Amino acid sequence: MKNLTLIAFLLIARLAFSQSNALADSYFERGEFEKAIPIYKKKIAESGYYLAVYDRLTKCYQELNQLDSAQVVLEKKIKKFNRNIDFLIDLGYNYKLKKDSVQALFYYNETIAKLKEKPILAYAVARKFTQYQLLDFAIKSYKIAMTANPKMNYELQLARLYGEKGDFEKMFGAYLDLLAKKPQYLGTVQRVLGQYVTNNPYDDSNKKLKHLLIKRLQENPIVSYNNLLSWIYIQQQEYYKAFVQQKAIYKRTQGSLNPIISLGKISLENKNFEDALTIFNYVKTEAQRSTDKIKASHYLIKTKMNSKAVSNEVINTEFEQFFTDFGRGESTLKTQLLYAKHMAFNQDKLTEAIAFLKKTLKKQLNKFEIAQVKLALADILVYDDKFNSALIYLSQIEIDLKNDILAQQARYKIAQVSYYKGDFHWAKNQLDVLKSSTSQLIANDAMELSLLISNNTVKDSLKLALKMYAKADLLAYQNKDNEGITVLSELLKKYKGHDVEDDALFKQASLYAKQKEYKKAVSNYKKIIRINPEGILVDNSYYQLAQLYDNYLANEIEAKNYYEKIILEYPSSIYFVTAQKRYRILRGDKELN
């Protein structure tokens, strides 16, 4: 019975404590410190083992500038919890608030002295110093611990502290120290450095990190350093330099060629065809596995097709050699689809391409491979104006694969066909759903086409101008460039001043450039800038002008002027980095690592 009474009493006491503590905390949160103080004082008197109560009572006194009272509380806390040497920092900070920097420094140094005896407490001490923005003392705390026990690893914390101080060189050094000890932290380091490393090779942070990495590699050539340097070069779109690092890794480890293949694909996607060819040729030469040879050979053909570097006859020969070497089975399906598109889009052999893909569909394929073939078939059927047949295949993919990425691609292509046919309302509804696609590429394409539709239908209830533009867009897709140019000329004459005018000028300019009518393309881009100087196509137009003058019209002065325009007026443009790099070269700057 007595035990039950004691338990009941303790429960009631605990409940009363919790209630009064909650009341004090409520006063504290509302800034009513005078009301909170007596409750916190009572708590300490009744049971002095609640650290949070000491801390809140101290804070109350400090907020009311009653610093002597705060000092009394802190001294009582230090006496009660004498193993917690970081509490000396609290007392030092209170002296700082009292404008007594000598005493403040004394307690900070006292903490450091005690830490040398107990380096295991470094994390708690450094965290407390950091709380009061005493970063140099926090750094010293971690270094003491690591000197006392080299197995302790505080490079990550040190790097963050150096970053807070703005000492980027030491921050980079700390991250590199971490990688030297723990290569598995490469992803973490890349995520953090992503805040400091830009895609501008001339940026100070980039230059410092690269120079530091190159120096470290000379002293200690470890793979994680090569990987990090390669990653930096990729951010800067310097793919050959990234390849040099990946090649060094491969030679040292004889591991997988996949990182080099991935780099080649990135180079190809960014239209750096020269580097892509170099990378894929290297993979093809070095590959021991047939799968790697197939990938390299596939992407070599694809790169040559995209770069227009060789004739269709040469490409055909390369396809024949590829199928002779590797066959027409499941492992070469991607190349078979590429071959079908080459026949259709580059040689206008539509009947042969469609027959080739229908024959491929009869092979033993899984549902995902079937979907890939049907997507390729739909592309060719749209090219051949057979919209309904294309829609049948695309709808089948949507039904068979539901929410898979291939189904989302099919849905986008269905919306695109509807756009070509002039059914803008239905197309836009589908596109708006796809804005949240798990594929960033599909989401971006969907948003771009949705914006084109919405921007050009507000003032045009009949959507006649947009219908003409969609017709020209389809003709461009079908490589009927002259017909597309004619339709756009009619549109620009009939709907002068319409919202679609700058889109039409831009599309027509790209077709002129494709036809090597560069002066007409220049005229269009300049007109876009003149009629809509605040439009979303202006930075695109400046960049295209710079490219035309730089690559085709042999006028470096004009090219430099337009690159400079992007640098000075459009720093958030996707063309900023490329424009800056080319501008510096035209200006005569020496290339920097």
Order of alpha helices (4+ residues) and beta strands (2+ residues): alpha-alpha-alpha-alpha-alpha-alpha-alpha-alpha-alpha-alpha-alpha-alpha-alpha-alpha-alpha-alpha-alpha-alpha-alpha-alpha-alpha-alpha-alpha-alpha-alpha-alpha-alpha-alpha-alpha-alpha-alpha-alpha
